Amino acid sequence: MVGVANQDPGSAIHISIYNLLSGTHTRFHHAPEGKLVAPIWTHGECLRLVTVKPGSVTVWEVGFTSTHMPTEIESLPTPGDISDLESPLFLPNLSRLAFIHRGKVLIWDARDSKLLLDYLSCGWDADMSFSSDGRFFVCRSGTINRDIRLWKESPAGYTLHRQLVSGIGPCIRQLLSPDGESIIGTRPYETQLWRTTDPISSLSSVPTPTTGGGNFILEFSPDGSLAATARRRDNTVTVLDINSGNPRLIIDTGMDVYGLRVTRNSVIVVGDGMIITWNLPAGDHVLDARATVDDSARTITFNGSAPRYIFSQSATISSDLSYVVTIRGDRTGLDVYDMSTGNHLAGTNAKVEALSQITSDGCEAWSLEGWPYKGWKIIKDENSDVIELEPLPENAAPSGRHIYRSPHGHGIADDGWIFDSRGKLLMWLPQRWRERRWPLRWDGRFLGLSDDGLPEPVIIELYE
């Protein structure tokens, strides 16, 4: 079993219990009023959590199989009115509460009712971390460089032990190891490690892969056996085996990726003015194979009457692999190209933001970012390769497979619950997709989710 506690700003606390073996949601609780404090933790066959309200910090407990409301275990005093505390963090085994209040970082010993740290922070501290035994505490400083400050427990409370200067700009996050011996600090494109033991040594920083910063493209093969993913404007495409979750092929395409499609035997990538196809390695058990542009099977260059644009927004390939629809880099319109020849077939000068999908029947192209949605009917001439784009009414919605409903009847309710064809609730979407339910892709019982704030897409397998 696993318990998850969540609280949106200004709302009640929700506790969901899931059975990991069956993959189902089994319980739902509402916690008492107060501000939820991280973390929640297990205690025997129960989970515990902490809430804070003016004058007290309260520990609550609820059983994993219990249908009852959480019960109060103990209530401890807090120092004065701290109703506006920020970034609260609780250390369960020592009942210590760290938080930011009116520009100060405070650590309150709730068991002995005394302050252990009172530090003026200038209001910039956001991430704080305890070692498991409470001996060390780390937070960002209020200096212009936001250096990391390490505090060590002493008879007088917490005293400044080290001020760690990275020399390469502010950290985004920092975290103490459970034993308190190491600090991990992260910033764009780099992770840095420090030791807290005397004397402190700063190890070499570890570069992390850079990306173009765009959102992910995620597509499933028609038979549902494979998924292909890439970050927009990056040049790496990964093809995953759905059943095992292992990579089948990792491709350095040598160009920015704006769209892709995967079949049982190949992967097709649309980049800057080109369509490149790679064949997948033969056999179902070939894993982690690597490829470059030199290993490609075919390259088609866009050409024709339309001017050549850098497709910095997106490109979408039709399900029958007959044409590709691209958005121009200046967002002044979209164009349709023949997949086999690269010839320009049609275009429109309507202002568009991003192309989200072509309907499964290949008859409509839709831009589903922003409101109202914009759509075009794709009209084909049966006797030639000519295609026309006819604008659809602004108040229309996509026909055929809707982006939020799977072809097998799975759907997503307004409150973020995923339900099956019988209306049974299967799971609750994570918050980032409850608030902004795109981009996502359905393929049978598989749901693909992506977000530019994540290092990789998420693929969820749903069971009836």
Sequence and secondary structure as in RCSB ss.txt:
>XXXX:A:sequence
MVGVANQDPGSAIHISIYNLLSGTHTRFHHAPEGKLVAPIWTHGECLRLVTVKPGSVTVWEVGFTSTHMPTEIES
LPTPGDISDLESPLFLPNLSRLAFIHRGKVLIWDARDSKLLLDYLSCGWDADMSFSSDGRFFVCRSGTINRDIRL
WKESPAGYTLHRQLVSGIGPCIRQLLSPDGESIIGTRPYETQLWRTTDPISSLSSVPTPTTGGGNFILEFSPDGS
LAATARRRDNTVTVLDINSGNPRLIIDTGMDVYGLRVTRNSVIVVGDGMIITWNLPAGDHVLDARATVDDSARTI
TFNGSAPRYIFSQSATISSDLSYVVTIRGDRTGLDVYDMSTGNHLAGTNAKVEALSQITSDGCEAWSLEGWPYKG
WKIIKDENSDVIELEPLPENAAPSGRHIYRSPHGHGIADDGWIFDSRGKLLMWLPQRWRERRWPLRWDGRFLGLS
DDGLPEPVIIELYE
>XXXX:A:secstr
 EEEEEE TTS EEEEEEETTTTEEEEEEE  SSEEEEEEEEETTEEEEEEEETTEEEEEEEETT  S  EEEEE
EE SS  TT EEEEEEGGGTEEEEEETTEEEEEETTTTEEEEEEE TT    EEE TTSSEEEEE SSTT  EEE
EEEETTEEEEEEEE  SSS  SEEEE TTSSEEEEEETTEEEEEE SSS  B   EE        EEEEE TTSS
EEEEEETT  EEEEEETTT  EEEEEE SS   EEEE SSEEEEE SSEEEEEE  SSTT  SEEEEGGG SEEE
E BSSS      S EEE TTSSEEEEE TTSS EEEEETTT BEEEEE    S   EE TTSSEEEE SSSS EE
EEEEE TTSS EEEEE  TT    SS TTB TTS EE TTSEEE TT  EEEE  HHHHHS  SEEEETTEEEE 
 TTSSS EEEE   
